[in-house]
Amino acid sequence: MRVRIGDIAARLGGELIGDATLEVRRIAALDKADAEAITFLAHPRYAAQLATSGAGCVIVAPALREAAAARGAAIVCADPYLAYARLTQWWAAQQRVAPAAGIHPSAVIESGAVVAASAAIGALAFVGAHARIGDAAVVAAQAHVGEGAVVGEGTTLHARAVLARGCRIGARAIVHSGAVIGADGFGFAPLPAEGGRWEKIEQLGAVAIGDDVEIGANSCIDRGALDDTVIAHGVKIDNLVQIGHNVHIGEHSALAGCVGVAGSAHIGRRCTFGGAAMILGHLEIVDDVHVSAGTLISRSIRKPGVYSGVYPFDDNAAWEKNAATLRQLHALRERIRALEKLR
């Protein structure tokens, strides 16, 4: 695919520096781009790479306008990273082949299901009784839509994704392969008198997901025990994320890979969680909280801000000594208090 940079600049709404007829064939990283590639520079930290980049065109911020002009063609945008994101969307759309509307002969559509004429149901897909598939929705090969479930307009369930019985997902959402929405929450009653056996608690709620949500591959969102688990509009969930039953995640929050959220936690709007962060159950996290990777949230957060709690790694022998010392802190504190009373 060949695209003139003048057309790209017009689409992005940026200021073009250089020959508008110059063509690029790919989008590439700054340090790997050649004369047929367009790239971007979003962080001033990498400004030194600008002069040495072989890119045919670079998307930059206004502060780097002169430096970019000195090396060749450039598109100046207020937010280069946002411009890059929108360019990738357009680029992918030009190359993507949309599934043809209709139902594959091998798909199973149970009685009472309603499938919009413009929807696409792939090979060996399953749509349960009384489920509803909206306009231009895609249920890809081997995907599963359970009884009474709802798939909104323009939403895509990729191959082998599962939207279980009674669960609902809004418009323009993306569910990647292997994701399971609506598996049972982890609910069991202990029976100590019967040798520690566990009695299953049936999960009677569902999962309600808003518009413009993306759910990564092999992520799991459990159905509620009584009320629904709720994922609000615009939430972004990475691969391998676990969301427990009755969790509520507010609008436009984002969770990176391997994050775990225990049951009944309530997360506000515009929150972010770095990879492998863990949130214990029944906690409340207010809007605009940002949690660093690997952090364990063990109590509610009632003030917006950035929170981190990663114990620094070290050489193993040194780490063991520090860990042993840490275990003695309480006793040392009591000894210090006793000594202070003697003063």
URDA-V967056 format. One record per helix or strand of 2 or more residues. SS is the DSSP state (H for helix, E for strand). FROM is the first residue (numbers start at 1). TO is the last residue. If there is no record, write none. Layout:
ss->SS from->FROM to->TO
ss->SS from->FROM to->TO
//
This chain:
ss->E from->3 to->4
ss->H from->5 to->12
ss->E from->15 to->17
ss->E from->23 to->24
ss->E from->26 to->27
ss->E from->37 to->40
ss->H from->44 to->49
ss->E from->57 to->60
ss->H from->62 to->71
ss->E from->73 to->76
ss->H from->80 to->95
ss->E from->102 to->103
ss->E from->108 to->109
ss->E from->114 to->115
ss->E from->120 to->121
ss->E from->126 to->127
ss->E from->132 to->133
ss->E from->138 to->139
ss->E from->144 to->145
ss->E from->150 to->151
ss->E from->156 to->157
ss->E from->162 to->163
ss->E from->168 to->169
ss->E from->174 to->175
ss->E from->180 to->183
ss->E from->188 to->191
ss->H from->192 to->194
ss->E from->197 to->200
ss->E from->207 to->209
ss->E from->214 to->215
ss->E from->220 to->222
ss->E from->229 to->231
ss->E from->236 to->237
ss->E from->242 to->243
ss->E from->248 to->249
ss->E from->254 to->255
ss->E from->260 to->261
ss->E from->266 to->267
ss->E from->272 to->273
ss->E from->278 to->279
ss->E from->284 to->285
ss->E from->289 to->291
ss->E from->296 to->297
ss->E from->305 to->307
ss->H from->316 to->327
ss->H from->329 to->342
//
